[in-house]
């Protein structure tokens, strides 16, 4: 059971609602359903950072944009909030969560299934307040598991009502969510005390332990992988993530865990001692790790298991840790295949496969068949949230006398491992390597950013040993989680990839803010490649040489320039009343020209505000322009991650608009070089003695131009 850490460290707001919504869909019912099947014993692995987020909700500490927008009266929603509802309140499985609710499906079709943000903006006028209210209710209602619908009959009444909901109806749904979330942890405690389940843990913020130990370990499974610029090697962080997990687990449940699912089944010989020191007695991973560790092939070309006796048993690793290895095929059948089958056929197939395994094992000796899979995301692909499948499966497992469903510790207590693995292979449960999390350009950039932030924090701590740095270290540990690099690279896609990227970078930004250091410019830019370079509304058509006077002198002076329109670019950092309305940029043969427009004259709105134009290609420079009585324009260069003052810039003017011209040679740019920049609007906080960013344009990515040569205009006229 796991969710990424969705709380934004800079705002305290939960950026995505999946802890809350999976809480009412999966976490409670997956354990509560076992009450009807006392002979079915299971092991549940719960990641500590998930528990922490669940408790945030149940204690009323969680601020969740989806929840706040759900609570707001539909008639009072702003246009931006209505856009958010129409954009994001259909983030559910369309076949199994939206279609079964006719009104919900009707609203989806009304909005359109394949739409752009511009399409949604145009469609807002066709949605009445009642449409929006129904959508608020149905989005939140659709996530309730069938078991909770039985537990709270009025939820079924609301489902049967179908449409024309009231604000009071919505209030009932939201209140019931909180009540349901409060059931989760007590239910796991009760079932563990009853002895029907075992609860295991994971390193606190779900990091890839071997990569924290040393990113060079990735070469064991991928000898030719291209690794990050810096080698990240912090065994102490790996140890701290395990220590924090065990300590927090005991605080929540009242006892220490015996077992651990290392995040993503990621294991290796180097981390075993770290795990053993915290009292963990068993760990688990995928069968591929077993095959690589023993240099044995346990499946033939058809995928059938051979050497059953060696495969279906625990092993000793390290000094005295037991280890089990999941049956990849059985696990993935439940995770990815059976939801497409008739329920009876699927369960019959599963039982039949177990029988064939048993038939190939020697008699008189117990063997263990580990089935390990994701505990929450699977079930939305099944009809009725997987409840029908699980009821039928558990009923069959309960009456088959040759099968005994046990927790991991129950088996190990009766049948401890007899064979030792000499050297545990280093890899994960996906392809037995770490290719998902390191090696791609985007992954490597993330690792380098993490390295630099952690290095800056360590250096600051050495110089300031008495400083309270808890928040900074917490941000580092969160950024070490596996979830961020899961979405970097080409392997996975999601509609909310930008949120994951922003959360990763926000945690690193938090570090620099805590220690009062300048935020590296590249940390303010999206890591995903497709999000970086911004296409302007109008492109550069030729040379321009405007008069730098802070006024639009004439119609033609910026006519050949490009511009971005902030009202059209949108994004999470877009404000209802932004300072900046447009950013123009152009050039002549020797200079780059930049113009910033606002809705009102700059001299009226920009007191005590700094406009920071930050360049990061071909070199890192910035120009800070401030109005405070008079205009100051200070030019800096980045030297060893610190801004070093270079000179005052005279070619800057502020009146109705901001205009500046910077020679290309001042930026270290020659013909053909790429010059990339963005503009931040900053305000100085006297109390904190630091700058806070009010806006950034482009809100993600950067503006990029190529330094022209003498033939540029001739080429443009061709």
PEZI-V978910 format. One record per run of one state. SS is the DSSP state (H for helix, E for strand, C for the rest). FROM is the first residue (numbers start at 1). LEN is the number of residues. Records with the same first field share a line. If there is no record, write none. Layout:
SS = FROM-LEN ; FROM-LEN
This chain:
C = 1-6 ; 8-5 ; 15-3 ; 28-1 ; 37-5 ; 46-2 ; 59-4 ; 72-2 ; 77-2 ; 89-5 ; 99-3 ; 112-5 ; 127-2 ; 142-4 ; 152-1 ; 162-5 ; 182-2 ; 195-2 ; 202-5 ; 208-1 ; 214-1 ; 222-13 ; 254-5 ; 261-2 ; 266-1 ; 268-1 ; 278-4 ; 295-4 ; 300-5 ; 306-2 ; 312-3 ; 318-3 ; 327-1 ; 341-2 ; 360-10 ; 371-8 ; 382-1 ; 400-8 ; 415-5 ; 421-6 ; 428-13 ; 464-6 ; 480-1 ; 482-1 ; 488-9 ; 516-5 ; 525-4 ; 532-1 ; 534-4 ; 539-23 ; 570-10 ; 588-3 ; 599-3 ; 606-1 ; 608-1 ; 618-3 ; 628-3 ; 640-2 ; 649-3 ; 655-3 ; 668-6 ; 686-4 ; 698-4 ; 707-5 ; 717-2
E = 7-1 ; 13-2 ; 42-4 ; 63-2 ; 197-5 ; 207-1 ; 259-2 ; 267-1 ; 282-5 ; 299-1 ; 305-1 ; 315-3 ; 321-6 ; 370-1 ; 420-1 ; 427-1 ; 481-1 ; 533-1 ; 538-1 ; 562-4 ; 580-8 ; 591-8 ; 607-1 ; 609-9 ; 621-7 ; 631-9 ; 642-7 ; 652-3 ; 658-6 ; 674-12 ; 690-8 ; 702-5
H = 18-10 ; 29-8 ; 48-11 ; 65-7 ; 74-3 ; 79-10 ; 94-5 ; 102-10 ; 117-10 ; 129-13 ; 146-6 ; 153-9 ; 167-15 ; 184-11 ; 209-5 ; 215-7 ; 235-19 ; 263-3 ; 269-9 ; 287-8 ; 308-4 ; 328-13 ; 343-17 ; 379-3 ; 383-17 ; 408-7 ; 441-23 ; 470-10 ; 483-5 ; 497-19 ; 521-4 ; 529-3 ; 566-4 ; 602-4 ; 664-4 ; 712-5
